[in-house]
Amino acid sequence: MSSGRPPRGVTLPGPGFVTIAPDPAHAERCLLPTHVTPVTGVGRRDAGKTPSGAAPPSTPAEQQHHRTGNPRGPGEEESDVSSLQRFERRLETMISGAFARAFRSAVQPVEIAAALQRECDNNAQILSRQRRLVPNDFHVELAQSDLDRLAPYDTAMAAELEKQVTDHAQQNGYSFPGPVTIEFEVAEDLTTGRFRVRSRATAKVSSNSTHTQVGRARAVLEVNGTQHPLLPPGVIVGRGTDADVRINDPGVSRQHVEFRVDASGDRLKIDVRDLGSTNGMLVDGQKMSRSVADDGTEVTIGSTVLRVRLVREDV
């Protein structure tokens, strides 16, 4: 059973970076766009132990990552272990013995639960003295053989893992920017008994628009899997309750950007302008204060990407 600490040979020097060295002779370092926790295989009694003599963070990025992580005291570690034991018992109660037999020589569910908890601990961002933001969108990558074994139980396991992560967040004072989601995916580079966790903070998005308005709109704004109509004279996007499209992203100002819509001509005209926000906006990767928006234009505010889609050109 994993103790909740990083596995032997795995270090996390900073956000987006990971060094994988299950075998000291085969180490690789890769830059990734999302948080990633690789976890080594089944039956490893040393999985989750930190290598002795690990060097303290030295670079500014490492020091910042070290500061934003959650220090784990002995009492917290014991709490994590008992929490994982309860998770195992819930699974045993919910799912028949076929589940345990299927995973006897493959990835163990409790290892996935421990990795998800570490993902929260290692990527906690300090927003205030009382609030730390952690990822809420998790993707567990498995070898095809393990994914096939998991298939009959994936819905039940995902629900239990979501509950486990939520309980862990409550115990440690973490906040999620949106609902917790966990998905299982195949990874061709992984062998049986190995898995990898990718995570990101995905902000909750809301608005007062209806499905009918979205369906009739000539253009929509796509945000984190949701669609919002771009109607004349325009739409204000921000974190505040007075915004038309509200995004629970700490990097977004109360009124961050405005999409102005002109439907007076034969062709719909859309432009976007920054409303004096704290962090500004990027339009297709370039920092701008104002820009024309067309089909496919991507506007980034905080950590959230807004994508413009033209769905009808007729008047």
N, C-alpha and C positions, 0 to 999 in steps of 0.2 A: 504494500500500500504506500502511496506517495505521502510524504510528510507535509507537502505544501510548499517546499523550497525548490529552487531551480535544480534540475537534474545534473549529475556529474558531467562535466565537460561542456556545460552550456553557460555562457555569460551574456548579460544584457547590458552593453556599455552605453546605450542611449536610445532614444526613440527612433524606430525605423531601422536599427542596426541589430544584427545578431551574429554571434560566432558559434558555429556548430562544430564540436570536436568530440564526438563519442569515442573515437579512436585518436589518440594524440598524433598518430602518423597521418591522419586524414582530416585536416581542419580546413574549413572554408569560411570566408567572410563575405557577406552579401548585403547590399543596400536594398531595402524593401520599402514600398510606399505605405504599408500598413504595419501595425504592431504584429509581431510574429513570435510565437513560443514553440520551438521544436521540442518534442519529448521522445525519449528513447524507450525501447521496447519492453515487452512483457517479461516478467520474472526477474527483472533487475532489482535486487534488494537495495542497491545503492542509488536507484533513481530518486531524484529529489534532494540529494545531498550536495552541499556546496563544496567545491574543491578546497582542500586546506591550503592556506597560504595565498588565497586569492588577493590580488593587489587592490587597494582602495581606488575609487575613481580619481583620475588625474586630470583629464581634459575638462574644459568648461562644460561641454555637452554631457560628459559622464557625471560631473558634479551636480549639474542641474537635474539630471535623471535620478541621481541618488537622493537629492533633496525631496523630490516630488513623490518618491516611492513611500510605501508605508512601512516604517520600522516594525519588525516582528519580534515581540518579546516572548519569553517562554510560555506565559499564560495564553497569549494569542495563538501560539503554535498548538498548544494542547486543545484549545477551542476548535481550531481548524480540523485537527485529527478527529475529535468527537463528532464534528459536523459531517465529515466525510463518512464516518461510520454510520451515522443516521441515514445519509444518502444511500449507502449500500443496502441497509435494511429496508428502506422504502422500495428500492428496486426489486429486492427479493420478494417482498410482499406483493408487489404489483404484477411481476412477470414470472412465468413458470420457470422451473429448473432448466428448461431447454436453453434459456438465455445464458445461464452460467456455463453450461456445457459448450455452447457456441463460442464463448469468449475465453475458454480455458487457456488456449494457446495463442490468443491474439490480444488486441488492445483491450485493457480493462476499463470499464466505465468510470471507476473511481479515479483512474489516472487522468481521464479527460476532465473530470470535475476539478481535480487539483490544479490542472493546467489553466483552466478558465479562471480560477481564483487567483493564480499567480499573474495572469494577464491583467486582471484588475489592479493587483498590488503594484506591479511593475510600471503601469502606465497611468497611475493616478495623477491628475493635474490639480494643483492647489489653486482654487479660485478665491477662497477667503479662509479665515481662521477656522471656520466651522464647516466648510464645504470643499470637497474634493471630487472632481469629475473623473469618471472612469468609462471605458468603452462599453457599449451596449449591443453592438452588432458583431457576433462571433461566427467564424467559419472554421469548422473542424475538418481538416483534410486527412483522408485515410487511404491506405492501399485498397485496391479494388477488392481483394479477398476479405478484408475487414469490413468494408462497406457492404458487401453482400451479406455477411453474417449479421450486420446491424439492421439491414432493411426491414425485417418483420417487427422490429422494436423501436425504430427511429423516432416515431411520433411520441411514444411514451417516454423514451429517454430524453428527448429534447425538452419536454415539459418538466421533467425532474431536474434536468441540468439548469433550466431557466430559474426554477425555484431555488436551487442551491446557490446560484450566483446572486440572486436577489437577497437571500438570507445573509450571504457573506458581505454584501454591500451594506446592509443594515447594521450588521455587527461592527463594521469598521467606519461607519459614517460617510460612505461613498454616495454620490449622486449619479444617476444616469440621465443623459440628455433626452432620452426617448425610451420606448419599450425595449425590453431585452429580447433579442432574437438569436437563435442558434440553428445553424444549418450544417449538414454533413455533406462533404464533397469528396470526389475521388482525386487523388494526386498520383500521376504516373511515376513520379520519382521516388515514391515511398514503398518500402517492402512491408510484408506482414508484421504486425506488432509495433509499427512506428506510426506516429501521427504528428500533425502540426496544427497549431491554432493561429488564425489570423483574426485581428479585431480592429474595430474602428468605432469612433464615437459618431453616431448618426442622430442628428437632432430631430425632435418631434416637430412636425409641421401642421398647422391648422389654419383654416380660413372660414368665412361665412358663406362661401359659394356653394351652390347646389349641383347635383349631378346633371340636372337639366341645363344649367348655365355652362358647365364644362362641355356638354355635348353639342351645344349650339355655337360655342365660341369659334372664331376664325383662327385664334392663336391661344396657346396655353403655356403656362410656366410649369416645368417639371422640377420637383424638388423632393429628393429622398423617396422616390417611388409614388409621390402624389402629384396630381395635376390641378392647376388653378387657372381659371379663365383670365385672359388679358383683354379686358373690356375698356372702351373709351369712358372717361378721358385718361384713365391710368390706374395703376396699382402700386401701392406702397408696401414694401417688404421690410420687416424689422422684427425685433424681439418684443416690442411693447404691445399692450393690448389694443392700442389704437391703430396698429398696422393692419392692412387688408390681408396680408399673408404673414402669419406669425411663426417665427422659427426659434426654437429653444436652444440657441447656440450662444455661449457666453462671449464669443467674438463678434457677435452681431449687435449693432446699436438698436435703440428702441425704434427709430425710424432710420433705416440704413440706406436704402436705394428706392428710386421710383422709376417704374416702367411707364412711359407715356405712350398712349395709343391714339393714333389718328386714323379713323375709318372713313374720312370724308371723300377720298378718291377711290379709283378703281382698285388700287393696291393698298393693303394695310401697311401703315408705317409705324414702327416701334423704335423708341430710343430709351436708353437707360441713363440715369444720372445719380451721382452720389449726393446724399442729403447732408453732407458735413459729418459723416460718421467718424468714429475714432480710428478704425482700422482700414478705411477705404475699401475699394473694390478692384477686382481684376476682371478684365474682359478678354476672354480667350488667352489668359495668361499674362496680359499686359496691364499694368496699373494705369487706370484712367479715372477721370472725374465725370466724363460724359462720353457716350458712344451710341452709334446706330446699332440696333439689334435686328438680326435676321434669323431665318430658320437655322437652328443648331448653335446659335451664339451661347456661350457659357459665361456666366457671371458668377464669380466666387466672392462670397462675403463671409468673414470668419472662416470656419472650416466647411462651409456648406456651398455646394455648387447649384446654381439655378440655370436651367437650360430652356431656351425659348424654342417652341415648336409651332410652326404654321401648319394648321390642319385643314383650313379651307381658304381658298383664294377668291371664291365668288362672293358678291355683295348680297 
